[in-house]
Amino acid sequence: MTDEIVFHRGITMVRRLHLAPGEAMAWHRDPFQRVAVVLKGDLLSIEYRDGGGSLRVEVTPGQVDLGRDECAYPSSG
């Protein structure tokens, strides 16, 4: 995984994350409003830390998601 902070001021942070197929991020919280823009790929898998199951989402390049999942563990599928 590569993680680059492109811009950070106050409560605004722009990050560029790249996950290879099957690669996962560590457990984390998103404490602020999140905007995700899909640049490439076709599937995102989110596993919830509290054991609440998982979510597989088909995505397309250019797709934008506005959300706030504070207890998610995303990985690329």
HELIX and SHEET records of a PDB file:
SHEET    1   A 2 THR A   2  ARG A   9  0                                        
SHEET    2   A 2 THR A  12  HIS A  18 -1                                        
SHEET    1   B 2 ARG A  34  VAL A  37  0                                        
SHEET    2   B 2 VAL A  64  GLY A  67 -1                                        
SHEET    1   C 3 SER A  54  GLU A  58  0                                        
SHEET    2   C 3 LEU A  43  TYR A  48 -1                                        
SHEET    3   C 3 ALA A  72  SER A  76 -1                                        
END                                                                             
